[in-house]
Amino acid sequence: MLPPVSQEIDTTVASTGPFAPGDVHELAETVDRVLPGARGHRWRVARIADLMAVESGWSDEDADRLREAALLHDVGRIAVPWVLLARDSALSPEELSSIREYTEIGAELLAQSLDEQQLSWVAAHLERWDGSGSPTGLAGREIPSGAQVIGIADTWDALTSPRPFRGARSPEDALAVIGRARGSEFAPGLENLFFRVLPQLRPELHRARPVQTPARAPAPPRGSVGRSSETSADAVITTATVTRVSQAGTCQ
């Protein structure tokens, strides 16, 4: 028999029907409230994404659209079996693969609520710069910038929040993980953008020193993403749009 919280999710799904715009936020809030370790997750991810978009020069309108997509990025978790979400031990590679399909499901559920570009951000936020992500293995500039931003914000909050099978990592540990993922999980320069907005979220980290590691060779772009304007919503975030952290790694 499923736990009561899972039944609450099932009830929400039945009541929202076709997932009209007014329904998806109710569903997202339910998912955020009842899934293990997820309370407040969507709001924290949206806050980080919004700060990063503004810092990198996106228009207010595009930053707002990214924030809206970030608030709804986990809606597809509704399709993940509860037994996997509540597992108090690490998942197998096969189980992880099945879970990560939820991003595409989420995009389908949001088709009446978000525009096409926002849907691409939701669907691709688990993709990785080196092509090792999911659900489709996009690499490099194939990954929409909005998805890249949601992805790093999602990673930070997941690392610093408790999960059924582990406790929350310290901010310093999470910074090290993100620093080491430069050029593999995240586009070179994206981690610097994150480090720049971090003090606005955690003032005590204004002198944090992320681990500096040589960037892996970025995945060769197999396609072109976005418009020609450097600050458009789908312009790939590069070091040219980021005021870089000093070589010592100190957040300014």
Disulfide bonds with the S-S distance in Angstrom:
none
